[in-house]
């Protein structure tokens, strides 16, 4: 049906090269061509380098360059920006890498304004999966802190030593601070490594005593151990395929 225009005989010479115009820039094309030809490849150590390569490889149906980039995205330069990594891995359906990236986002507060642009690039399913991971960690810990051996907020509680009714308001305040911190940094490391030792609410809790017998109300060492254990058992990655149908927004 369609044919290329015929060359003019006057201009067709053995030494004249045909020119093909492409949209991609020279560094991107060079990187892709080196990958498919077995030549040494340029350093792939930033998103500004790999994203154009991935787009080009997808455009021209080149699985080889994409597999090379996929093998490198779990290295330190890319993990340092986990939201961007999560967007890329979801975009190309790299499920294991997407789960790994979602784990590294637990150091971030997704509600912070500086992450809005990165989140807007995610497809709906990927975005909801990520928010669900962060939210589920907070809610699971909140529920767990109301279960034994922790003191439940419902009803009166008596001192384990003298039996007098005790107001456990310091524990309630500490739980509130813990949950707020899990919203800001769902990984929970700041709760265990600093918060439970240095927060004013934590110090007030460990210093609390029964007004009748003056016995310390809380076993600090055991409470720290159990809270740390609870955080260690929280979900760490998105549960399932975060997004294979909806691409990120350009």
WOURJO-V666707 format. One record per backbone hydrogen bond with DSSP energy under -1.0 kcal/mol. NH is the residue of the N-H (numbers start at 0). CO is the residue of the C=O. E is the energy in kcal/mol with one decimal. If there is no record, write none. Layout:
# WOURJO-V666707
{{NH/CO/E} {NH/CO/E}}
This chain:
# WOURJO-V666707
{{11/7/-1.2} {15/12/-1.2} {28/24/-2.3} {29/25/-3.0} {30/26/-2.3} {31/27/-2.3} {32/28/-2.9} {33/29/-2.4} {34/30/-1.8} {35/31/-2.0} {36/32/-1.1} {38/33/-1.5} {49/45/-2.1} {50/46/-2.3} {52/48/-1.1} {53/49/-2.8} {54/50/-2.3} {55/51/-2.3} {56/52/-2.8} {57/53/-2.3} {58/54/-2.2} {59/55/-2.3} {61/56/-3.1} {65/61/-1.1} {66/62/-2.2} {67/63/-1.8} {68/64/-2.3} {69/65/-2.4} {70/66/-1.7} {71/68/-1.1} {72/68/-1.3} {74/71/-1.8} {77/74/-1.3} {78/74/-2.0} {79/75/-1.6} {80/77/-1.5} {84/80/-2.0} {85/81/-2.7} {86/82/-2.2} {87/83/-2.1} {88/84/-2.7} {89/85/-2.2} {90/86/-2.2} {91/87/-1.9} {93/88/-2.6} {94/92/-1.3} {97/93/-2.2} {98/94/-2.3} {99/95/-2.2} {100/96/-2.5} {101/97/-2.3} {102/98/-1.7} {103/99/-1.5} {104/100/-1.0} {105/102/-1.3} {106/103/-1.0} {107/104/-2.3} {111/108/-2.1} {114/111/-1.6} {115/112/-1.4} {118/114/-2.2} {119/115/-2.0} {121/118/-1.5} {126/122/-2.5} {127/123/-2.7} {128/124/-2.2} {129/125/-1.9} {130/126/-2.4} {131/127/-2.4} {132/128/-1.9} {133/129/-2.1} {134/130/-2.7} {135/131/-2.9} {136/132/-1.6} {137/133/-1.5} {138/134/-2.6} {139/135/-2.5} {140/136/-2.0} {141/137/-2.4} {142/138/-2.3} {143/139/-2.1} {144/140/-2.1} {145/142/-1.5} {146/143/-1.5} {149/146/-2.1} {158/163/-3.1} {162/158/-1.4} {165/156/-3.4} {171/167/-1.8} {172/168/-2.3} {173/169/-1.9} {174/170/-2.6} {175/171/-2.0} {176/172/-1.9} {177/173/-2.4} {178/174/-2.4} {179/175/-2.0} {180/176/-2.2} {181/177/-1.9} {182/178/-1.3} {183/179/-1.4} {184/180/-2.9} {186/105/-2.2} {187/184/-1.7} {191/187/-1.6} {192/188/-2.8} {194/189/-3.3} {195/190/-2.5} {196/193/-1.4} {197/193/-2.8} {198/194/-2.3} {202/198/-2.5} {203/199/-2.4} {204/200/-1.6} {205/201/-2.5} {206/202/-1.6} {209/214/-2.4} {213/209/-1.7} {216/207/-2.3} {219/217/-1.1} {222/218/-2.6} {223/219/-2.6} {224/220/-1.9} {225/221/-2.4} {226/222/-2.4} {227/223/-2.3} {228/224/-2.1} {229/225/-2.5} {230/226/-2.3} {231/227/-2.2} {232/228/-1.1} {233/230/-1.3}}
